[in-house]
Amino acid sequence: MIYPALEALALVEPRTGATDPRQNPFERLAATAPGFHIIITSQPRGSIPTHLWGTSYLVFVESL
């Protein structure tokens, strides 16, 4: 059961599209994707919007 999930995670790629590059990707995520999020990021802790902390599990690359 774990192997399909690991395979899906191994194939994850950044989203691309015609979005405004100046817009914070975390703000877009919070505004468009309801539900629980698992976010793996190299961004500093202060850059994550407060309202995402309650609906997300955040993994910071620096802590790995």
N, C-alpha and C positions, 0 to 999 in steps of 0.2 A: 504494500500500500504506500510506503514511503517513496519507493523508487519513481513512480510516475510524477509525484510532486517535485522530487529533486530534479528530474529531467526537465520539467516545465521551468523551474527556476534557472537551470543552466542555460536555457534558450532565451531568457529574457533579454530584450534589447530596448534601448531608450526610445521613447515615442518621438516621432517626427511629424511635422505637419505645418500648416500655415498659421501657426499661433504666433502671437506677439512675443518675441524673444525677451522683451523687457519685463513681461509678466512673470511673477514668481510661480514656478511649476507646482509648488505646494498649495498655493491659493487656487490654481486651476483644479487640482486634485480634490480639494475640499469642496469646491463649488459644483463639480460635475459627477463625482463618483460616490454615491452613498454606500455605506457599509463600513466594514472594518478593513484597515489597510496595514500591510506590512511594508515598511519603507526602509530600504538600505541606502544610506547616503554618506557622501563625503562632506556635505555641508556642515558648517558649525552649528552647535546646538541653538544658538540665538536666532538662527534664520528660519526655524520651524514655527509656523503660526501656532499660537496657543490652542486654538480650537481643534487642531489635529491630534494633540496629545491624548485626548479622551477617546478617540476612535481609531487610534493607530498604535502599532508596535514599531518603535523606531530603533534601528540598529545603526550606530555611527561607526564608520570604517575605522576611525582613529582608536576605537575601543576594542577592536578585534585583535 
